[in-house]
Amino acid sequence: MKLIGAGLATIGVTGSAIGIGLIFGALILGIARNPSLRNQLFGFAMLGFALTEAIALFALMIAFIILFG
């Protein structure tokens, strides 16, 4: 049961991967539409990437707690 619970806890990593793809896809579209805002858009994309990646790390932490806790 621990293995099933840990596997279910890692579903959040899939959502995070989709979110990261959407963030960088929007970054590319934004830069293509207005290249003069490149630095500002890149900063916002890095902030979004960091917050989205944090969700993935929390999901992995929960999976490890289930497995080894």
N, C-alpha and C positions, 0 to 999 in steps of 0.2 A: 504494500500500500504506500510505503514511503516513496518508492520509485514512480508510482503513478502520480502522487501528489507533487513530486518535484518536476515531473514532466509537464503537468498542468500549470505549474508556477512559471515555467519558461515561455508560456504563450505570450507574455508581455514583451519578450524580446522580439517576437515577430511583429507586433504592433509598432515597436520602436524602429525596427528596420524600415517599415513602410513610411513612418513619419519622417525619418531621415531622408528617404528618397524624395518625398514630397517637398521637403524644405529645400534641398539642393536643386530640384527641378524648378521650383518657383524662383530660386536665385538666378538660375540661368535665363529664365524667361524675363525676369526683371532687368537684368543687365542687358539683354538683347533689346529690350524696349527703350531703356534709358541708360546708356553707358556712363553718363556723367555721375550717376548715383552709385557707381560700383563699390566704393569704399564703405558707404553707409549701409548698402544692402548686404555686403559681406559681413559687417559687424552684427547685423540683425540675424543673419543666417548662422553665424557661429554661436550666438546666444541661444537660438532655437535648437541647434545641434547639441549643445551642452545640456540643455534641459531635457531633451528627448533621450539622450544617451543616459542621463541619470535614471530615467524610468527603467531602462534596460538593466542597469546595474542593480537597482532595487529588486527587480524580478529575479535576477541571478542570486542575489543575496538571500532572498526568501527560499529559493530552491536549495541552496546550500544549507540553510538552517533546517529545512525539512529533512534533507539527507543525513546530515551529520549532527543534528541537534538532539 
